Amino acid sequence: MKVMKSVNSADDRFCVDIFRRADGTWGFEHYRRDVEDGRWFPVSRYSAWVFPDEATVRARAVAEIDWFI
């Protein structure tokens, strides 16, 4: 898996990674930053969803995550 785009929320508390898998499919994941140690943790299980291309995965991430544009 290779992260193709990583977008942080305006307050840097959340992040969305859009990635491409070795088999050519696409996916995304939503993370939150732990203020105590600065580490990122997934807040969903979106990474298991499979999309055929970047446009489709981006549209779905926008539909699922309210701050992500």
PyMOL Python script that loads the backbone (N, CA, C, O; Angstrom):
from pymol import cmd

cmd.read_pdbstr("""\
ATOM      1  N   MET A   1       0.843  -1.170   0.000  1.00  0.00           N
ATOM      2  CA  MET A   1       0.000   0.000   0.000  1.00  0.00           C
ATOM      3  C   MET A   1       0.893   1.240   0.000  1.00  0.00           C
ATOM      4  O   MET A   1       1.902   1.297   0.703  1.00  0.00           O
ATOM      5  N   LYS A   2       0.499   2.234  -0.807  1.00  0.00           N
ATOM      6  CA  LYS A   2       1.242   3.490  -0.876  1.00  0.00           C
ATOM      7  C   LYS A   2       0.263   4.643  -0.688  1.00  0.00           C
ATOM      8  O   LYS A   2      -0.719   4.756  -1.421  1.00  0.00           O
ATOM      9  N   VAL A   3       0.531   5.494   0.288  1.00  0.00           N
ATOM     10  CA  VAL A   3      -0.309   6.670   0.513  1.00  0.00           C
ATOM     11  C   VAL A   3      -0.044   7.657  -0.611  1.00  0.00           C
ATOM     12  O   VAL A   3       1.090   8.086  -0.829  1.00  0.00           O
ATOM     13  N   MET A   4      -1.116   8.012  -1.324  1.00  0.00           N
ATOM     14  CA  MET A   4      -1.008   8.932  -2.442  1.00  0.00           C
ATOM     15  C   MET A   4      -1.308  10.369  -2.036  1.00  0.00           C
ATOM     16  O   MET A   4      -0.807  11.312  -2.649  1.00  0.00           O
ATOM     17  N   LYS A   5      -2.127  10.534  -0.998  1.00  0.00           N
ATOM     18  CA  LYS A   5      -2.475  11.859  -0.509  1.00  0.00           C
ATOM     19  C   LYS A   5      -2.845  11.743   0.962  1.00  0.00           C
ATOM     20  O   LYS A   5      -3.533  10.809   1.374  1.00  0.00           O
ATOM     21  N   SER A   6      -2.382  12.700   1.739  1.00  0.00           N
ATOM     22  CA  SER A   6      -2.702  12.768   3.155  1.00  0.00           C
ATOM     23  C   SER A   6      -3.160  14.188   3.443  1.00  0.00           C
ATOM     24  O   SER A   6      -2.437  15.146   3.169  1.00  0.00           O
ATOM     25  N   VAL A   7      -4.374  14.328   4.001  1.00  0.00           N
ATOM     26  CA  VAL A   7      -4.954  15.652   4.241  1.00  0.00           C
ATOM     27  C   VAL A   7      -5.315  15.777   5.715  1.00  0.00           C
ATOM     28  O   VAL A   7      -6.052  14.949   6.250  1.00  0.00           O
ATOM     29  N   ASN A   8      -4.797  16.810   6.369  1.00  0.00           N
ATOM     30  CA  ASN A   8      -5.108  17.067   7.772  1.00  0.00           C
ATOM     31  C   ASN A   8      -6.287  18.025   7.880  1.00  0.00           C
ATOM     32  O   ASN A   8      -6.494  18.878   7.016  1.00  0.00           O
ATOM     33  N   SER A   9      -7.052  17.872   8.953  1.00  0.00           N
ATOM     34  CA  SER A   9      -8.126  18.817   9.242  1.00  0.00           C
ATOM     35  C   SER A   9      -7.498  20.160   9.618  1.00  0.00           C
ATOM     36  O   SER A   9      -6.305  20.232   9.912  1.00  0.00           O
ATOM     37  N   ALA A  10      -8.306  21.218   9.608  1.00  0.00           N
ATOM     38  CA  ALA A  10      -7.811  22.567   9.898  1.00  0.00           C
ATOM     39  C   ALA A  10      -7.154  22.653  11.270  1.00  0.00           C
ATOM     40  O   ALA A  10      -6.207  23.418  11.455  1.00  0.00           O
ATOM     41  N   ASP A  11      -7.644  21.880  12.229  1.00  0.00           N
ATOM     42  CA  ASP A  11      -7.077  21.914  13.582  1.00  0.00           C
ATOM     43  C   ASP A  11      -5.992  20.852  13.811  1.00  0.00           C
ATOM     44  O   ASP A  11      -5.486  20.722  14.925  1.00  0.00           O
ATOM     45  N   ASP A  12      -5.637  20.102  12.781  1.00  0.00           N
ATOM     46  CA  ASP A  12      -4.605  19.053  12.837  1.00  0.00           C
ATOM     47  C   ASP A  12      -4.922  17.918  13.799  1.00  0.00           C
ATOM     48  O   ASP A  12      -4.022  17.176  14.192  1.00  0.00           O
ATOM     49  N   ARG A  13      -6.182  17.770  14.185  1.00  0.00           N
ATOM     50  CA  ARG A  13      -6.565  16.662  15.072  1.00  0.00           C
ATOM     51  C   ARG A  13      -6.919  15.410  14.289  1.00  0.00           C
ATOM     52  O   ARG A  13      -6.879  14.305  14.830  1.00  0.00           O
ATOM     53  N   PHE A  14      -7.266  15.575  13.011  1.00  0.00           N
ATOM     54  CA  PHE A  14      -7.688  14.447  12.179  1.00  0.00           C
ATOM     55  C   PHE A  14      -6.938  14.460  10.853  1.00  0.00           C
ATOM     56  O   PHE A  14      -6.395  15.482  10.433  1.00  0.00           O
ATOM     57  N   CYS A  15      -6.925  13.312  10.216  1.00  0.00           N
ATOM     58  CA  CYS A  15      -6.239  13.156   8.937  1.00  0.00           C
ATOM     59  C   CYS A  15      -6.971  12.109   8.110  1.00  0.00           C
ATOM     60  O   CYS A  15      -7.523  11.150   8.650  1.00  0.00           O
ATOM     61  N   VAL A  16      -6.971  12.300   6.804  1.00  0.00           N
ATOM     62  CA  VAL A  16      -7.467  11.280   5.881  1.00  0.00           C
ATOM     63  C   VAL A  16      -6.317  10.920   4.955  1.00  0.00           C
ATOM     64  O   VAL A  16      -5.712  11.792   4.332  1.00  0.00           O
ATOM     65  N   ASP A  17      -6.022   9.633   4.869  1.00  0.00           N
ATOM     66  CA  ASP A  17      -5.042   9.128   3.910  1.00  0.00           C
ATOM     67  C   ASP A  17      -5.785   8.431   2.782  1.00  0.00           C
ATOM     68  O   ASP A  17      -6.646   7.585   3.019  1.00  0.00           O
ATOM     69  N   ILE A  18      -5.443   8.795   1.558  1.00  0.00           N
ATOM     70  CA  ILE A  18      -5.951   8.092   0.380  1.00  0.00           C
ATOM     71  C   ILE A  18      -4.780   7.282  -0.156  1.00  0.00           C
ATOM     72  O   ILE A  18      -3.697   7.819  -0.388  1.00  0.00           O
ATOM     73  N   PHE A  19      -5.002   6.000  -0.350  1.00  0.00           N
ATOM     74  CA  PHE A  19      -3.899   5.125  -0.718  1.00  0.00           C
ATOM     75  C   PHE A  19      -4.256   4.214  -1.892  1.00  0.00           C
ATOM     76  O   PHE A  19      -5.422   3.998  -2.221  1.00  0.00           O
ATOM     77  N   ARG A  20      -3.192   3.692  -2.506  1.00  0.00           N
ATOM     78  CA  ARG A  20      -3.329   2.726  -3.587  1.00  0.00           C
ATOM     79  C   ARG A  20      -2.651   1.434  -3.163  1.00  0.00           C
ATOM     80  O   ARG A  20      -1.510   1.428  -2.700  1.00  0.00           O
ATOM     81  N   ARG A  21      -3.380   0.347  -3.332  1.00  0.00           N
ATOM     82  CA  ARG A  21      -2.848  -0.968  -2.965  1.00  0.00           C
ATOM     83  C   ARG A  21      -2.012  -1.549  -4.113  1.00  0.00           C
ATOM     84  O   ARG A  21      -2.078  -1.076  -5.248  1.00  0.00           O
ATOM     85  N   ALA A  22      -1.240  -2.562  -3.800  1.00  0.00           N
ATOM     86  CA  ALA A  22      -0.385  -3.219  -4.791  1.00  0.00           C
ATOM     87  C   ALA A  22      -1.197  -3.810  -5.948  1.00  0.00           C
ATOM     88  O   ALA A  22      -0.695  -3.927  -7.066  1.00  0.00           O
ATOM     89  N   ASP A  23      -2.456  -4.184  -5.674  1.00  0.00           N
ATOM     90  CA  ASP A  23      -3.280  -4.772  -6.739  1.00  0.00           C
ATOM     91  C   ASP A  23      -3.967  -3.714  -7.612  1.00  0.00           C
ATOM     92  O   ASP A  23      -4.743  -4.053  -8.504  1.00  0.00           O
ATOM     93  N   GLY A  24      -3.676  -2.416  -7.349  1.00  0.00           N
ATOM     94  CA  GLY A  24      -4.225  -1.333  -8.160  1.00  0.00           C
ATOM     95  C   GLY A  24      -5.519  -0.744  -7.636  1.00  0.00           C
ATOM     96  O   GLY A  24      -6.000   0.254  -8.173  1.00  0.00           O
ATOM     97  N   THR A  25      -6.096  -1.336  -6.600  1.00  0.00           N
ATOM     98  CA  THR A  25      -7.314  -0.771  -6.022  1.00  0.00           C
ATOM     99  C   THR A  25      -6.956   0.368  -5.073  1.00  0.00           C
ATOM    100  O   THR A  25      -5.805   0.519  -4.664  1.00  0.00           O
ATOM    101  N   TRP A  26      -7.957   1.156  -4.737  1.00  0.00           N
ATOM    102  CA  TRP A  26      -7.766   2.340  -3.903  1.00  0.00           C
ATOM    103  C   TRP A  26      -8.551   2.214  -2.613  1.00  0.00           C
ATOM    104  O   TRP A  26      -9.508   1.445  -2.531  1.00  0.00           O
ATOM    105  N   GLY A  27      -8.142   2.976  -1.600  1.00  0.00           N
ATOM    106  CA  GLY A  27      -8.858   3.011  -0.339  1.00  0.00           C
ATOM    107  C   GLY A  27      -8.522   4.272   0.420  1.00  0.00           C
ATOM    108  O   GLY A  27      -7.711   5.085  -0.025  1.00  0.00           O
ATOM    109  N   PHE A  28      -9.159   4.430   1.580  1.00  0.00           N
ATOM    110  CA  PHE A  28      -8.865   5.570   2.439  1.00  0.00           C
ATOM    111  C   PHE A  28      -9.066   5.182   3.892  1.00  0.00           C
ATOM    112  O   PHE A  28      -9.741   4.201   4.205  1.00  0.00           O
ATOM    113  N   GLU A  29      -8.469   5.969   4.766  1.00  0.00           N
ATOM    114  CA  GLU A  29      -8.661   5.781   6.195  1.00  0.00           C
ATOM    115  C   GLU A  29      -8.704   7.142   6.871  1.00  0.00           C
ATOM    116  O   GLU A  29      -8.078   8.101   6.419  1.00  0.00           O
ATOM    117  N   HIS A  30      -9.455   7.203   7.964  1.00  0.00           N
ATOM    118  CA  HIS A  30      -9.637   8.413   8.769  1.00  0.00           C
ATOM    119  C   HIS A  30      -8.911   8.194  10.086  1.00  0.00           C
ATOM    120  O   HIS A  30      -9.124   7.181  10.752  1.00  0.00           O
ATOM    121  N   TYR A  31      -8.060   9.130  10.466  1.00  0.00           N
ATOM    122  CA  TYR A  31      -7.251   9.014  11.679  1.00  0.00           C
ATOM    123  C   TYR A  31      -7.481  10.216  12.602  1.00  0.00           C
ATOM    124  O   TYR A  31      -7.902  11.285  12.160  1.00  0.00           O
ATOM    125  N   ARG A  32      -7.199  10.016  13.879  1.00  0.00           N
ATOM    126  CA  ARG A  32      -7.151  11.119  14.842  1.00  0.00           C
ATOM    127  C   ARG A  32      -5.780  11.096  15.494  1.00  0.00           C
ATOM    128  O   ARG A  32      -5.155  10.045  15.639  1.00  0.00           O
ATOM    129  N   ARG A  33      -5.330  12.280  15.884  1.00  0.00           N
ATOM    130  CA  ARG A  33      -4.031  12.393  16.544  1.00  0.00           C
ATOM    131  C   ARG A  33      -4.240  12.344  18.054  1.00  0.00           C
ATOM    132  O   ARG A  33      -5.089  13.052  18.597  1.00  0.00           O
ATOM    133  N   ASP A  34      -3.470  11.514  18.716  1.00  0.00           N
ATOM    134  CA  ASP A  34      -3.496  11.420  20.175  1.00  0.00           C
ATOM    135  C   ASP A  34      -2.669  12.578  20.734  1.00  0.00           C
ATOM    136  O   ASP A  34      -1.454  12.634  20.541  1.00  0.00           O
ATOM    137  N   VAL A  35      -3.329  13.488  21.419  1.00  0.00           N
ATOM    138  CA  VAL A  35      -2.631  14.681  21.923  1.00  0.00           C
ATOM    139  C   VAL A  35      -1.540  14.363  22.932  1.00  0.00           C
ATOM    140  O   VAL A  35      -0.580  15.124  23.052  1.00  0.00           O
ATOM    141  N   GLU A  36      -1.660  13.275  23.650  1.00  0.00           N
ATOM    142  CA  GLU A  36      -0.656  12.923  24.657  1.00  0.00           C
ATOM    143  C   GLU A  36       0.699  12.598  24.040  1.00  0.00           C
ATOM    144  O   GLU A  36       1.737  13.009  24.559  1.00  0.00           O
ATOM    145  N   ASP A  37       0.688  11.859  22.932  1.00  0.00           N
ATOM    146  CA  ASP A  37       1.974  11.464  22.348  1.00  0.00           C
ATOM    147  C   ASP A  37       2.111  11.791  20.867  1.00  0.00           C
ATOM    148  O   ASP A  37       3.137  11.474  20.265  1.00  0.00           O
ATOM    149  N   GLY A  38       1.110  12.410  20.269  1.00  0.00           N
ATOM    150  CA  GLY A  38       1.204  12.820  18.876  1.00  0.00           C
ATOM    151  C   GLY A  38       1.026  11.704  17.853  1.00  0.00           C
ATOM    152  O   GLY A  38       1.182  11.935  16.654  1.00  0.00           O
ATOM    153  N   ARG A  39       0.703  10.505  18.309  1.00  0.00           N
ATOM    154  CA  ARG A  39       0.531   9.374  17.382  1.00  0.00           C
ATOM    155  C   ARG A  39      -0.844   9.421  16.727  1.00  0.00           C
ATOM    156  O   ARG A  39      -1.796   9.962  17.289  1.00  0.00           O
ATOM    157  N   TRP A  40      -0.933   8.845  15.529  1.00  0.00           N
ATOM    158  CA  TRP A  40      -2.185   8.769  14.781  1.00  0.00           C
ATOM    159  C   TRP A  40      -2.840   7.411  14.998  1.00  0.00           C
ATOM    160  O   TRP A  40      -2.167   6.380  15.018  1.00  0.00           O
ATOM    161  N   PHE A  41      -4.179   7.422  15.163  1.00  0.00           N
ATOM    162  CA  PHE A  41      -4.948   6.200  15.358  1.00  0.00           C
ATOM    163  C   PHE A  41      -6.147   6.202  14.414  1.00  0.00           C
ATOM    164  O   PHE A  41      -6.806   7.230  14.262  1.00  0.00           O
ATOM    165  N   PRO A  42      -6.439   5.074  13.782  1.00  0.00           N
ATOM    166  CA  PRO A  42      -7.629   5.021  12.925  1.00  0.00           C
ATOM    167  C   PRO A  42      -8.897   5.176  13.762  1.00  0.00           C
ATOM    168  O   PRO A  42      -8.995   4.645  14.869  1.00  0.00           O
ATOM    169  N   VAL A  43      -9.857   5.905  13.222  1.00  0.00           N
ATOM    170  CA  VAL A  43     -11.123   6.108  13.925  1.00  0.00           C
ATOM    171  C   VAL A  43     -12.274   5.436  13.187  1.00  0.00           C
ATOM    172  O   VAL A  43     -13.441   5.636  13.522  1.00  0.00           O
ATOM    173  N   SER A  44     -11.939   4.653  12.198  1.00  0.00           N
ATOM    174  CA  SER A  44     -12.955   3.951  11.406  1.00  0.00           C
ATOM    175  C   SER A  44     -12.335   2.689  10.821  1.00  0.00           C
ATOM    176  O   SER A  44     -11.185   2.350  11.100  1.00  0.00           O
ATOM    177  N   ARG A  45     -13.108   2.022  10.022  1.00  0.00           N
ATOM    178  CA  ARG A  45     -12.580   0.843   9.322  1.00  0.00           C
ATOM    179  C   ARG A  45     -12.739   1.014   7.812  1.00  0.00           C
ATOM    180  O   ARG A  45     -12.982   0.052   7.082  1.00  0.00           O
ATOM    181  N   TYR A  46     -12.597   2.252   7.366  1.00  0.00           N
ATOM    182  CA  TYR A  46     -12.737   2.540   5.943  1.00  0.00           C
ATOM    183  C   TYR A  46     -11.666   1.851   5.102  1.00  0.00           C
ATOM    184  O   TYR A  46     -11.887   1.588   3.920  1.00  0.00           O
ATOM    185  N   SER A  47     -10.530   1.561   5.684  1.00  0.00           N
ATOM    186  CA  SER A  47      -9.417   0.996   4.903  1.00  0.00           C
ATOM    187  C   SER A  47      -9.747  -0.346   4.272  1.00  0.00           C
ATOM    188  O   SER A  47      -9.066  -0.765   3.335  1.00  0.00           O
ATOM    189  N   ALA A  48     -10.764  -1.023   4.755  1.00  0.00           N
ATOM    190  CA  ALA A  48     -11.163  -2.312   4.176  1.00  0.00           C
ATOM    191  C   ALA A  48     -12.014  -2.132   2.913  1.00  0.00           C
ATOM    192  O   ALA A  48     -12.174  -3.067   2.128  1.00  0.00           O
ATOM    193  N   TRP A  49     -12.555  -0.928   2.725  1.00  0.00           N
ATOM    194  CA  TRP A  49     -13.376  -0.680   1.540  1.00  0.00           C
ATOM    195  C   TRP A  49     -12.476  -0.584   0.311  1.00  0.00           C
ATOM    196  O   TRP A  49     -11.362  -0.067   0.391  1.00  0.00           O
ATOM    197  N   VAL A  50     -12.959  -1.082  -0.819  1.00  0.00           N
ATOM    198  CA  VAL A  50     -12.166  -1.143  -2.045  1.00  0.00           C
ATOM    199  C   VAL A  50     -12.835  -0.296  -3.126  1.00  0.00           C
ATOM    200  O   VAL A  50     -14.042  -0.384  -3.346  1.00  0.00           O
ATOM    201  N   PHE A  51     -12.020   0.530  -3.796  1.00  0.00           N
ATOM    202  CA  PHE A  51     -12.502   1.417  -4.850  1.00  0.00           C
ATOM    203  C   PHE A  51     -11.639   1.245  -6.099  1.00  0.00           C
ATOM    204  O   PHE A  51     -10.456   0.922  -5.994  1.00  0.00           O
ATOM    205  N   PRO A  52     -12.222   1.460  -7.282  1.00  0.00           N
ATOM    206  CA  PRO A  52     -11.485   1.216  -8.517  1.00  0.00           C
ATOM    207  C   PRO A  52     -10.515   2.316  -8.924  1.00  0.00           C
ATOM    208  O   PRO A  52      -9.580   2.065  -9.684  1.00  0.00           O
ATOM    209  N   ASP A  53     -10.729   3.553  -8.419  1.00  0.00           N
ATOM    210  CA  ASP A  53      -9.879   4.661  -8.859  1.00  0.00           C
ATOM    211  C   ASP A  53      -9.883   5.789  -7.823  1.00  0.00           C
ATOM    212  O   ASP A  53     -10.664   5.784  -6.872  1.00  0.00           O
ATOM    213  N   GLU A  54      -8.992   6.747  -8.037  1.00  0.00           N
ATOM    214  CA  GLU A  54      -8.828   7.835  -7.073  1.00  0.00           C
ATOM    215  C   GLU A  54     -10.064   8.728  -6.990  1.00  0.00           C
ATOM    216  O   GLU A  54     -10.440   9.154  -5.898  1.00  0.00           O
ATOM    217  N   ALA A  55     -10.691   9.012  -8.106  1.00  0.00           N
ATOM    218  CA  ALA A  55     -11.871   9.878  -8.092  1.00  0.00           C
ATOM    219  C   ALA A  55     -12.997   9.270  -7.263  1.00  0.00           C
ATOM    220  O   ALA A  55     -13.663   9.979  -6.509  1.00  0.00           O
ATOM    221  N   THR A  56     -13.209   7.988  -7.395  1.00  0.00           N
ATOM    222  CA  THR A  56     -14.274   7.301  -6.662  1.00  0.00           C
ATOM    223  C   THR A  56     -13.976   7.258  -5.167  1.00  0.00           C
ATOM    224  O   THR A  56     -14.863   7.506  -4.351  1.00  0.00           O
ATOM    225  N   VAL A  57     -12.746   6.948  -4.807  1.00  0.00           N
ATOM    226  CA  VAL A  57     -12.397   6.880  -3.383  1.00  0.00           C
ATOM    227  C   VAL A  57     -12.483   8.267  -2.744  1.00  0.00           C
ATOM    228  O   VAL A  57     -12.932   8.398  -1.605  1.00  0.00           O
ATOM    229  N   ARG A  58     -12.063   9.282  -3.459  1.00  0.00           N
ATOM    230  CA  ARG A  58     -12.129  10.639  -2.915  1.00  0.00           C
ATOM    231  C   ARG A  58     -13.579  11.075  -2.700  1.00  0.00           C
ATOM    232  O   ARG A  58     -13.900  11.672  -1.672  1.00  0.00           O
ATOM    233  N   ALA A  59     -14.452  10.784  -3.658  1.00  0.00           N
ATOM    234  CA  ALA A  59     -15.862  11.139  -3.529  1.00  0.00           C
ATOM    235  C   ALA A  59     -16.494  10.448  -2.322  1.00  0.00           C
ATOM    236  O   ALA A  59     -17.291  11.052  -1.605  1.00  0.00           O
ATOM    237  N   ARG A  60     -16.139   9.191  -2.100  1.00  0.00           N
ATOM    238  CA  ARG A  60     -16.698   8.471  -0.956  1.00  0.00           C
ATOM    239  C   ARG A  60     -16.174   9.014   0.363  1.00  0.00           C
ATOM    240  O   ARG A  60     -16.924   9.109   1.335  1.00  0.00           O
ATOM    241  N   ALA A  61     -14.888   9.374   0.408  1.00  0.00           N
ATOM    242  CA  ALA A  61     -14.322   9.960   1.626  1.00  0.00           C
ATOM    243  C   ALA A  61     -15.012  11.289   1.948  1.00  0.00           C
ATOM    244  O   ALA A  61     -15.302  11.564   3.112  1.00  0.00           O
ATOM    245  N   VAL A  62     -15.272  12.101   0.946  1.00  0.00           N
ATOM    246  CA  VAL A  62     -15.988  13.367   1.151  1.00  0.00           C
ATOM    247  C   VAL A  62     -17.392  13.105   1.708  1.00  0.00           C
ATOM    248  O   VAL A  62     -17.858  13.828   2.588  1.00  0.00           O
ATOM    249  N   ALA A  63     -18.058  12.073   1.193  1.00  0.00           N
ATOM    250  CA  ALA A  63     -19.410  11.733   1.650  1.00  0.00           C
ATOM    251  C   ALA A  63     -19.423  11.201   3.088  1.00  0.00           C
ATOM    252  O   ALA A  63     -20.400  11.409   3.808  1.00  0.00           O
ATOM    253  N   GLU A  64     -18.380  10.536   3.507  1.00  0.00           N
ATOM    254  CA  GLU A  64     -18.326   9.894   4.826  1.00  0.00           C
ATOM    255  C   GLU A  64     -17.787  10.784   5.943  1.00  0.00           C
ATOM    256  O   GLU A  64     -18.198  10.646   7.095  1.00  0.00           O
ATOM    257  N   ILE A  65     -16.874  11.692   5.614  1.00  0.00           N
ATOM    258  CA  ILE A  65     -16.158  12.455   6.638  1.00  0.00           C
ATOM    259  C   ILE A  65     -16.516  13.928   6.481  1.00  0.00           C
ATOM    260  O   ILE A  65     -16.178  14.556   5.477  1.00  0.00           O
ATOM    261  N   ASP A  66     -17.196  14.466   7.472  1.00  0.00           N
ATOM    262  CA  ASP A  66     -17.795  15.798   7.346  1.00  0.00           C
ATOM    263  C   ASP A  66     -16.805  16.932   7.105  1.00  0.00           C
ATOM    264  O   ASP A  66     -17.155  17.890   6.416  1.00  0.00           O
ATOM    265  N   TRP A  67     -15.616  16.870   7.625  1.00  0.00           N
ATOM    266  CA  TRP A  67     -14.658  17.961   7.448  1.00  0.00           C
ATOM    267  C   TRP A  67     -13.839  17.825   6.168  1.00  0.00           C
ATOM    268  O   TRP A  67     -13.218  18.793   5.731  1.00  0.00           O
ATOM    269  N   PHE A  68     -13.828  16.655   5.569  1.00  0.00           N
ATOM    270  CA  PHE A  68     -12.973  16.375   4.418  1.00  0.00           C
ATOM    271  C   PHE A  68     -13.608  16.905   3.127  1.00  0.00           C
ATOM    272  O   PHE A  68     -14.737  16.553   2.787  1.00  0.00           O
ATOM    273  N   ILE A  69     -12.874  17.741   2.429  1.00  0.00           N
ATOM    274  CA  ILE A  69     -13.378  18.310   1.157  1.00  0.00           C
ATOM    275  C   ILE A  69     -12.410  17.989   0.048  1.00  0.00           C
ATOM    276  O   ILE A  69     -12.638  18.371  -1.100  1.00  0.00           O
TER     277      ILE A  69
END
""", "prot")
cmd.dss("prot")
cmd.show_as("cartoon", "prot")
cmd.util.cbc("prot")
cmd.orient("prot")
